[in-house]
Amino acid sequence: MRKLQLNPVPTLALSFHDLMALRGIIRAYITYTHRASKPTPARQDHLEVLEGLYTRLTSVPANVSDIAFLLSIAEVAALSGAIKGFCAFVRSKVPPSQERDEILQDIERMREFLLQML
């Protein structure tokens, strides 16, 4: 009998601090995008996916220290785009420093991990 090959479900292991950071990144990206660009159907779809993901992230109880968070392919792609946009915004607005660069490198490593899920 042939074994079925199932597509793995993208799962992101998040600590409490990761969860808080992603919430902040998504909220900041959504706010900035609404202010900075004209709405298009594709952008609106992207933002709706992020809003749904943000809602799911905020529904995680505060007492959870680690969680395996399941993501759809659309959520992975939208989150990757939000992280990329957030990092570009921070680089343009926050003066260079070792702390800024280290934090952005950590965030970009998470984005690289997300892209590997696709």
C-alpha positions as CSV (number, residue, x, y, z in Angstrom):
1,M,0.0,0.0,0.0
2,R,1.3,3.5,-0.9
3,K,1.6,6.0,1.9
4,L,-0.2,9.2,1.5
5,Q,2.0,12.3,1.5
6,L,0.2,15.0,3.4
7,N,1.3,18.7,3.1
8,P,2.5,19.9,6.5
9,V,0.5,22.7,8.1
10,P,2.7,25.7,8.7
11,T,3.2,26.0,12.4
12,L,5.0,28.8,14.2
13,A,6.4,28.1,17.7
14,L,5.9,31.4,19.6
15,S,7.0,32.5,23.0
16,F,5.0,35.1,24.9
17,H,7.5,37.7,23.8
18,D,7.3,36.6,20.1
19,L,3.5,36.8,20.4
20,M,3.6,40.3,21.7
21,A,6.2,41.4,19.0
22,L,4.1,39.9,16.2
23,R,1.0,41.7,17.5
24,G,2.9,45.0,17.5
25,I,4.4,44.5,14.1
26,I,1.0,43.6,12.5
27,R,-0.8,46.5,14.2
28,A,1.9,49.0,13.2
29,Y,2.0,47.7,9.6
30,I,-1.8,47.8,9.2
31,T,-1.9,51.4,10.6
32,Y,0.9,52.6,8.4
33,T,-0.4,50.9,5.3
34,H,-3.9,52.5,5.7
35,R,-2.3,55.9,6.0
36,A,0.4,55.6,3.4
37,S,-1.2,54.0,0.4
38,K,-4.3,54.0,-1.7
39,P,-6.5,50.9,-1.2
40,T,-6.4,48.3,-4.0
41,P,-8.3,45.0,-4.0
42,A,-5.1,43.0,-3.5
43,R,-3.9,45.3,-0.7
44,Q,-7.3,45.1,1.0
45,D,-7.2,41.3,0.8
46,H,-3.7,41.3,2.3
47,L,-4.9,43.6,5.2
48,E,-7.9,41.5,5.8
49,V,-5.8,38.4,6.2
50,L,-3.5,40.3,8.6
51,E,-6.5,41.6,10.6
52,G,-7.8,38.0,11.0
53,L,-4.3,36.9,12.1
54,Y,-4.1,39.8,14.5
55,T,-7.4,38.8,16.0
56,R,-6.3,35.2,16.4
57,L,-3.0,36.3,18.0
58,T,-4.9,38.6,20.5
59,S,-7.2,35.7,21.5
60,V,-4.3,33.7,22.9
61,P,-4.6,33.9,26.7
62,A,-2.0,36.1,28.5
63,N,-0.9,33.2,30.7
64,V,0.4,31.1,27.8
65,S,4.2,31.1,27.7
66,D,4.7,29.0,24.6
67,I,2.4,28.1,21.8
68,A,2.4,26.2,18.5
69,F,0.4,28.6,16.3
70,L,-1.1,27.1,13.1
71,L,-1.0,29.4,10.0
72,S,-2.6,29.2,6.6
73,I,-0.5,29.8,3.6
74,A,-2.2,33.2,3.1
75,E,-1.3,34.1,6.6
76,V,2.3,33.1,6.2
77,A,2.6,35.2,3.0
78,A,0.8,38.2,4.6
79,L,2.9,38.0,7.8
80,S,6.1,37.9,5.7
81,G,5.0,41.0,3.8
82,A,4.1,42.8,7.1
83,I,7.5,42.0,8.6
84,K,9.3,43.1,5.5
85,G,7.4,46.4,5.4
86,F,7.8,47.0,9.2
87,C,11.5,46.5,9.0
88,A,11.8,48.9,6.0
89,F,9.8,51.5,7.9
90,V,11.9,51.2,11.1
91,R,15.1,51.5,9.0
92,S,13.8,54.7,7.5
93,K,12.6,56.3,10.7
94,V,14.8,55.0,13.5
95,P,18.5,56.2,13.5
96,P,21.0,53.3,13.1
97,S,22.2,51.7,16.3
98,Q,23.5,48.3,17.4
99,E,20.2,47.7,19.3
100,R,18.0,48.6,16.3
101,D,20.0,46.4,14.0
102,E,20.0,43.4,16.3
103,I,16.3,43.6,16.9
104,L,15.6,43.9,13.1
105,Q,18.0,40.9,12.5
106,D,15.9,38.8,14.9
107,I,12.7,39.9,13.2
108,E,14.1,39.2,9.8
109,R,15.2,35.7,10.9
110,M,11.6,35.0,11.8
111,R,10.6,36.2,8.4
112,E,13.2,33.8,6.7
113,F,11.7,31.0,8.8
114,L,8.2,31.9,7.6
115,L,9.4,31.9,4.0
116,Q,10.8,28.4,4.4
117,M,7.2,27.3,5.3
118,L,5.9,28.3,1.8
